[in-house]
Amino acid sequence: MAFVATCIETTARWLNVPYREVYQRMKRVGMIENYILPHYETLHTESRENLAQGLVECLNNWEARQ
C-alpha cells in the first residue's frame, strides 16, 4: 500500500491538488484496484516524473469513459 500512497501523492503534486482529491478520483474510477495494484511490477520501475505523467493520463482517460 505504500506504493499506492506514493502514486496518489505524486499525482496530486503533479496536478497541484490535495492528495485526498486524487484518491477520491482514483477510487471512483477503480484505478487503484484495477490499474495500480495489478501493474505494480511495471509501474514501480518508472521515475516519479514518468509515473505521474502516466497516472494523470490514465486517470483522465478513465474519467472520460464514465
C-alpha positions in Angstrom: 0.0 0.0 0.0 3.0 2.3 0.4 3.3 2.3 -3.4 -0.3 3.3 -3.8 0.2 6.2 -1.4 3.3 7.3 -3.5 1.2 7.1 -6.7 -1.5 9.3 -5.1 0.9 11.8 -3.6 3.0 12.1 -6.8 -0.1 12.6 -8.9 -1.5 15.2 -6.5 1.7 17.1 -6.7 1.8 16.9 -10.5 -1.8 18.2 -10.6 -1.3 20.7 -7.8 -4.3 19.5 -5.9 -4.9 17.9 -2.5 -4.0 14.2 -2.3 -7.5 13.4 -1.0 -9.0 14.7 -4.2 -6.7 12.4 -6.3 -7.6 9.5 -4.0 -11.3 10.1 -4.4 -11.0 10.4 -8.2 -8.9 7.2 -8.5 -11.2 5.3 -6.2 -14.3 6.5 -8.1 -13.0 5.0 -11.4 -11.4 1.9 -9.8 -7.9 2.9 -10.8 -6.2 1.7 -7.6 -7.6 -1.8 -7.7 -7.7 -2.2 -11.5 -4.6 -0.5 -12.6 -2.1 0.5 -10.0 -2.1 -2.7 -7.9 -2.2 -5.2 -10.9 0.6 -3.3 -12.7 2.8 -2.7 -9.7 5.8 -4.6 -11.1 5.9 -2.3 -14.1 4.9 1.0 -12.5 7.4 0.9 -9.6 10.3 0.8 -12.1 9.3 4.2 -13.5 10.8 7.5 -12.4 8.4 9.7 -10.4 8.0 12.1 -13.3 7.1 9.3 -15.8 4.9 7.7 -13.2 3.0 11.0 -12.5 2.5 11.7 -16.2 1.2 8.2 -16.9 -1.1 8.2 -13.9 -2.6 11.6 -14.8 -3.1 10.4 -18.4 -4.7 7.2 -17.2 -6.9 9.0 -14.7 -8.2 11.5 -17.2 -8.9 8.7 -19.8 -10.8 6.6 -17.2 -12.8 9.6 -16.0 -13.7 10.4 -19.6 -15.2 7.0 -20.1 -17.6 7.3 -17.3 
